[in-house]
Amino acid sequence: MSEEITEAAAQSRASVLRSRAESYVALGRYEAAVSDLTEAIGLIPDNARAWRLRGESHRLIGRYEAALTDFDEAIRLEPDSSYALGSRGQTLASLGRLEEAMADYDHALLLAPESPWILEARANALADLDRFEDALDEHAKIIAMNETLAYSWLARGDLYQRMHLYSEAVDDYGRALEADPEYARAFARRGDALRMMERYPEALADLTRALELDPDNERALAVRGAVRSELGDNDSALKDLDRAIELAPDYVWAYRVRGEILQELERHEDAVADFTRALDLEFGES
């Protein structure tokens, strides 16, 4: 009887720990989730959900090998879990193991063919394999599922931008903004695409609107800094880039752009410092 009470208590505690961990993941508190899930697994080792959630927490932290171990166990316990297969695919893709990732995505999509996040992950892997037309086909499927979802348009716009198809990207970001007129990321990304097309006044308007909606968007700040420089307003450009680097001290591109502006202003010592920092961050040079 005592053993039955202990087992019941273990099941109950593990259940609560798993539930709390799920909320920790939603809050971005991944270390706390790992702690809860490690205890839950110690109590009840054969619960696939616990292994899957811990794998996802490890993945989001960037501990990919630990994530793979957990996803392998989750899939061993629950072989037809599209979620675990898709998440393992994302982990493999992060490790550069793209063909293995594709196998997981294909399996997951056999089980859940209309799962947008798995389709998007597969599209990203296809793009990394330089199979851009196939990646666009995946995005078309996602958009067809729900044409009113702003993020779906934004994601395809990002792919077009990666392909240097800036006009197509601008169109998709516009569709995202039709679906959500206050979508800061869409304004920021469209502003960047317009910058690449040298449509600087329009880019400035979009980036300024993005920052009205999301003042601490370091990417929008850095891109607006680049645009302001192109428009001849280097003082404002430097303010934007200073703020972007304050928010994201490891932002390589912001250092490079700021360095170029400082060089143009003949502030060569400051320019050298920025270029040196960019090289150190990107290539480990001092």
C-alpha positions, 0 to 999 in steps of 0.5 A: 500500500505504501508503494502504491501511495509513493507511486501515486505521489510521484505521478502527481508531482511529475504531472505538475512539474511537466505542466509548470515547465510548459509555462516556463517554456512559454515565458522563455525561462528555459533553464527553469523548465529544464530543472523541472523536467529533469526532476519529472523524468527522474520520477517518471522516466517513460513520459514522452512529453517530459523528454520532448519538452526538455529537448525543446528547452535545450534546443531553444537554449542552443544545447543541441546535442542534449536536445537530440538525446532528449528527442531521440528518447521522446521518439523512442517512447512515442514514434508517431509524435510529429512534434518531436520529429519536427523539433528534432529536425530543427535541432539537426538543421541547427547542427548543419545536418540538413539531410537528416533534418529533411528526413524528420520533417518528411516523416512529421508531415506524413503524420501532420501534413498541415502543420505550418511550423513544420512546413516552415522549418522544412522550407528553411532547410530547403533554402539552406540546401539552395533549393529555393523554388522548393522552399517557395512551394512550402511557403505557398502551402502555408499561405494557402492554409490561412491567407489572413495570417500576417506571419505567413506572408512575412516568412515568405517575404524573408525568403524572397529577400534572402533570394535578393528578390526585393520587389517580391519581398516588398509585396509580401510584407505589404500583404502581411501589413494588410492582415496586421496594420501594426505589425512592427516586424513587417514594417522593419523588414519592408524597410530593409527591402526598400533600402536594398532597392535604394528607395530610401525615403520609403524605407525611412518611413517604414523603419520609423513606423516599425520603431514607433511600434517597437522602439527597442528593435535593434535591427530596425534601428541599425537599418534606419541608421544605414538609410539615414546615412544614405540620405546624408543625415549622419548625425541621426544615423550614428544615434540609431546605430549607437542605440542598436549596439547598446541593445545588441552589443554583438551586432556585427553588421551595426559595427560595420555600418557605423565604422563606414560612417565614422570613416566617411566623417574622417573619425578614423580611430573610432572607425578602426575600433568598430571594424576591429570589433566587427572582425573579432565578433565574426572571426575571433580576431582582436 
